[in-house]
Amino acid sequence: MQRDQSLDAFRGLTVMLMVIVNIQGSGDDAYFWLKHAEWNGLTLADLVFPWFLFIVGLSAPLALERPGQPRDWARILRRTVLLFAIGVVLAWLIRPRFEFADIRMAGVLQRIAMVYLACALIMAMKSGWRWPAMVAVGVMAIHGLMLLFVPAPGATLPSLTAGEGIAGWLDQQLLPGRVYRKTWDPEGVLSTLSAIGSALMGVALMRWMKTRGAKVGTSRLAMIALLVAVAGLTVGWALPFNKALWTPSFALFTAGLGLALWAILRASWALLGGTAPARLAVLLGETALTFYILHMLLLALLVRKLPGDAKIWDVTYDWLTSIGLSGGLAALTYSLIAAALCIAPLATLKRKGWLVKV
């Protein structure tokens, strides 16, 4: 199967939204749909990471299962280690202290690394789309049952409250270094199970599509998207949508929405592919890791303090509000300016071959 630019565009739109969500001028002022749900619930911001992991799954069969080429385990392991290490270093740049207890070992790139490795291992066990689909259902079922029926040691009942229950206990016991929310981490231990499920749904779908080539129509993808989303809504009766816990309902519903968006892009690409926004989306998708690193470096700069103890972030946002912008518009404008600064060098970096690749 040839490279699908609509998939690159889907990845580009997702990483662009991630940057917008991460560098808003003020979390208090931001539009509610660009803020993560405080605990249970679902906003546009909550769709970013599960979509990205779904794309990791969609891309894995294209990258790792090329006809006539053996699986390159050295490259897979190197990519896993480098992604994980880059994630740890970038998190350290936000809080540059040398105490081990202050280094966050969990994080976005770290989770992507672990999910990628899990997908590679599971894909190597069996061919066909049914196997990853079955494993996805299995890991999400195990995760859901643990959340519903396994209490934390010392507790009498299971709990889905932040920092409590088996998920919070495992984060406190097993995560080295700094736990992001003190008693739990949004990229925590137990939630990695359904995060792997998010990617494996992409693996299963792409394997299925590869066996059918161009015969897979938009209506068929739309039907699959609907079925997966309905499955998420059904599981939601027992387990609410929750990004921090990465509940199975959350994994299923977000995968259904992501597939629906990709199906639309794929169906309309003949019309959209030549437009400037589409070309930009493809560029961001092709340079996603570099774009993400640039935005983290910008974050590390913005949180530095100026003489007088004020952060660069606060000073620049105050200037933006001083020219008349207020509320959500000011927060969104700030994030768009930050995103533009990160996008500006990408074409040049790509042309010179200076992109970060692992």
C-alpha positions in Angstrom: 0.0 0.0 0.0 1.4 3.4 -1.0 1.9 6.2 1.4 -1.5 7.7 2.2 -1.2 11.5 2.4 -4.7 11.7 4.0 -3.2 9.7 6.9 -0.2 12.2 7.1 -2.8 15.0 7.1 -4.7 13.3 9.9 -1.5 13.1 11.9 -0.6 16.7 11.1 -4.0 18.0 12.3 -3.7 16.0 15.5 -0.3 17.2 16.4 -1.3 20.8 15.5 -4.3 20.5 17.9 -1.9 19.1 20.5 0.3 22.1 20.3 -2.7 24.5 20.5 -4.0 22.8 23.6 -0.5 22.7 25.3 0.4 26.4 24.7 -2.7 28.4 25.4 -2.0 31.7 27.0 -4.2 31.1 30.0 -5.8 27.9 31.1 -8.4 29.9 33.0 -9.3 32.0 30.0 -9.2 29.2 27.4 -12.4 28.0 25.6 -13.8 25.0 27.5 -13.6 22.8 24.4 -9.8 23.4 24.3 -9.3 22.4 27.9 -9.1 18.9 29.1 -12.1 17.6 31.1 -11.2 18.0 34.8 -11.9 14.3 35.3 -14.8 12.5 33.7 -16.0 13.9 30.4 -14.8 14.6 26.9 -13.7 17.7 25.1 -11.9 18.4 21.8 -8.7 18.6 23.7 -9.2 15.1 25.1 -9.3 13.7 21.5 -5.8 14.6 20.6 -3.7 11.9 22.3 -6.0 8.9 21.6 -6.2 10.0 18.0 -2.4 10.1 17.8 -2.1 6.6 19.3 -4.7 5.4 16.8 -2.6 6.8 14.1 0.5 5.0 15.5 -1.5 1.8 15.1 -2.6 2.7 11.6 1.0 3.4 10.6 2.6 0.4 12.2 1.7 -2.2 9.5 2.8 0.2 6.8 6.2 0.7 8.4 6.9 -2.7 9.9 5.3 -5.1 7.5 6.7 -4.3 4.1 6.7 -7.2 1.6 10.0 -9.0 1.4 11.6 -7.1 4.3 12.2 -8.8 7.6 11.2 -7.1 10.8 14.1 -4.9 12.0 14.1 -5.4 15.7 17.2 -3.3 16.2 15.5 -0.3 14.7 12.3 -0.9 16.6 14.1 -1.1 19.9 16.2 1.9 19.1 13.1 3.9 18.2 11.5 2.9 21.4 14.5 3.9 23.5 15.1 7.2 21.7 11.4 8.2 21.9 11.3 7.4 25.6 14.6 9.2 26.3 13.6 12.3 24.3 10.3 12.5 26.3 12.2 12.3 29.6 14.7 15.0 28.6 11.9 17.4 27.3 10.0 17.0 30.5 13.2 17.7 32.5 13.7 20.9 30.4 10.4 22.2 31.8 11.6 21.7 35.4 15.4 21.7 35.1 16.5 20.3 38.4 18.9 17.4 38.8 17.1 15.6 41.7 15.9 12.3 40.4 12.7 12.7 42.4 11.8 15.7 40.2 12.2 13.9 36.9 9.0 12.7 35.3 9.5 9.3 33.8 5.9 9.1 32.4 4.8 11.4 29.6 3.5 11.7 26.0 6.5 10.5 24.1 7.2 7.8 26.7 3.7 6.4 26.3 4.0 6.5 22.5 7.3 4.6 22.8 5.8 1.9 25.0 2.6 1.6 22.9 4.7 1.4 19.7 6.8 -1.4 21.2 3.8 -3.3 22.4 2.2 -3.1 18.9 5.4 -4.4 17.3 5.6 -7.3 19.6 1.9 -8.2 19.2 2.1 -7.8 15.4 5.1 -10.2 15.3 3.1 -13.0 17.0 0.5 -13.5 14.3 -0.6 -12.1 11.0 -4.1 -11.0 10.0 -6.4 -8.3 11.5 -8.3 -10.5 13.9 -5.3 -11.1 16.3 -4.6 -7.4 17.1 -8.4 -6.8 17.3 -8.7 -9.6 19.8 -5.8 -8.4 21.9 -7.2 -4.9 21.9 -10.5 -6.2 23.3 -8.6 -8.3 25.8 -6.4 -5.6 27.2 -9.3 -3.1 27.4 -11.5 -5.8 29.2 -8.7 -6.5 31.7 -8.3 -2.8 32.3 -12.0 -2.2 32.7 -12.5 -5.1 35.1 -9.6 -4.0 37.3 -11.0 -0.5 37.5 -14.5 -1.8 38.4 -13.7 -4.7 40.7 -10.1 -4.4 42.1 -9.7 -2.1 45.1 -6.4 -0.5 46.0 -4.5 -2.4 48.8 -6.0 -1.3 52.1 -9.3 -0.1 50.6 -12.5 -2.0 50.8 -14.1 -0.9 47.6 -12.8 0.0 44.1 -12.7 3.7 43.2 -12.6 5.8 40.1 -11.8 9.0 42.0 -8.6 10.9 41.0 -5.6 9.5 42.8 -7.6 6.7 44.5 -8.4 3.2 43.4 -6.1 0.7 41.9 -4.9 3.1 39.1 -3.7 5.7 41.5 -2.1 3.2 43.8 -0.1 1.6 40.9 1.1 5.0 39.8 2.3 5.8 43.3 4.0 2.4 43.7 5.5 1.8 40.3 6.3 5.2 38.7 9.8 6.3 39.5 10.6 10.0 39.8 7.9 12.6 39.9 4.3 11.5 39.6 2.7 14.4 37.6 -0.4 14.9 39.7 1.3 13.7 43.0 -1.2 10.8 43.5 -1.7 9.8 39.8 -0.3 10.4 36.4 -2.3 11.0 33.1 0.1 8.6 31.4 0.1 6.2 34.3 0.7 2.5 34.6 -2.8 0.9 34.4 -4.1 3.2 31.8 -1.4 2.0 29.4 -3.5 -1.1 28.8 -6.3 0.7 27.0 -3.8 3.1 25.4 -2.3 0.0 23.8 -5.9 -1.0 22.8 -6.3 2.4 21.1 -3.3 1.7 18.9 -4.1 -2.0 18.3 -7.5 -0.9 16.8 -5.5 1.0 14.3 -3.3 -2.0 13.6 -6.3 -4.2 13.0 -8.0 -1.7 10.7 -4.9 -1.1 8.6 -4.1 -4.9 8.3 -7.7 -5.4 7.2 -7.4 -2.6 4.7 -4.1 -3.9 3.3 -5.8 -7.2 2.3 -8.5 -5.3 0.4 -6.4 -2.5 -1.2 -8.5 0.2 -3.0 -11.7 -1.8 -2.4 -12.3 -0.2 1.0 -14.9 2.5 0.5 -15.8 5.4 2.7 -19.2 3.9 3.6 -17.5 0.7 5.0 -15.1 2.8 7.1 -17.9 5.0 8.3 -19.8 1.9 9.4 -16.8 0.6 11.3 -16.4 4.0 12.9 -20.0 4.0 14.0 -19.8 0.5 15.5 -16.7 1.3 17.5 -18.1 4.6 18.7 -21.4 2.9 19.7 -19.3 0.2 21.6 -17.6 3.1 23.5 -21.0 4.6 24.4 -22.2 1.2 25.5 -19.2 0.6 27.8 -19.7 4.1 29.0 -22.7 3.0 31.0 -20.3 1.2 33.3 -17.1 3.2 32.9 -17.4 6.9 32.1 -15.2 8.6 29.5 -12.0 9.6 31.3 -8.8 10.5 29.6 -6.7 10.4 32.8 -7.8 6.8 33.4 -7.9 6.1 29.7 -11.1 4.0 30.3 -12.0 1.5 27.7 -15.1 3.6 26.8 -12.8 6.5 26.2 -10.5 4.4 24.0 -13.3 3.0 21.9 -15.3 6.2 21.4 -12.3 8.3 20.5 -11.1 5.6 18.0 -14.5 5.7 16.4 -14.4 9.5 16.1 -10.8 9.4 14.8 -11.7 6.8 12.1 -14.7 8.9 11.1 -12.4 12.0 10.6 -9.9 10.0 8.6 -12.6 8.5 6.5 -13.8 12.0 5.6 -10.2 13.2 4.8 -9.6 10.1 2.7 -12.8 10.4 0.8 -12.3 14.1 0.0 -8.5 14.0 -0.6 -8.9 14.2 -4.3 -10.5 17.7 -3.8 -8.5 18.8 -0.7 -5.1 17.4 -1.4 -3.9 20.3 -3.5 -5.0 23.1 -1.2 -2.6 25.0 1.0 -4.2 23.9 4.3 -4.0 20.3 3.2 -0.3 20.7 2.2 0.4 22.2 5.6 -1.4 19.4 7.3 0.7 16.8 5.4 3.9 18.7 6.2 3.0 18.7 9.9 2.3 15.0 9.7 5.6 14.2 8.0 7.5 16.3 10.6 5.4 15.5 13.6 8.2 14.6 16.0 10.2 17.7 15.1 7.2 19.9 15.5 6.4 18.4 18.9 10.0 18.9 20.1 10.0 22.5 18.9 6.8 23.2 20.8 8.3 21.6 24.0 11.5 23.7 23.6 9.3 26.8 23.2 7.4 25.8 26.4 10.7 25.4 28.2 11.6 29.0 27.2 8.2 30.4 28.1 8.3 29.1 31.7 11.7 30.7 32.3 11.6 33.7 34.7 12.7 37.2 33.9 14.3 39.6 36.4 11.5 40.4 38.9 10.4 36.7 39.0 7.8 37.0 36.3 7.6 34.2 33.7 8.1 35.0 30.0 4.8 33.2 29.5 2.9 35.6 31.8 4.6 38.8 30.4 3.9 37.9 26.8 0.3 36.9 27.5 -0.3 40.1 29.5 0.9 42.1 26.5 -1.5 40.2 24.2 -4.5 41.0 26.5 -3.3 44.6 26.8 -4.1 45.2 23.1 -7.7 44.5 23.6 -8.1 40.7 23.3 -9.7 39.0 26.2 -11.0 35.6 27.4 -10.9 32.6 25.1 -9.8 34.6 22.0 -6.7 35.8 23.7 -5.8 32.3 24.9 -6.4 30.9 21.4 -4.5 33.7 19.7 -1.5 33.1 22.0 -1.5 29.4 21.1 -1.8 30.1 17.4 1.2 32.5 17.5 3.2 29.8 19.4 2.2 27.2 16.9 3.2 29.5 14.0 6.6 30.0 15.5 7.1 26.2 15.7 5.8 25.7 12.1 8.0 28.4 10.5 11.2 26.4 10.3 9.7 23.0 9.4 9.9 23.3 5.6 13.5 24.4 5.8 14.5 21.7 8.2 12.8 19.1 6.0 14.6 20.4 2.9 18.0 20.3 4.6 17.4 16.9 6.1 17.6 18.2 9.7 14.4 16.7 11.0 14.5 14.7 14.2 14.0 11.0 13.2 14.2 7.9 15.4 
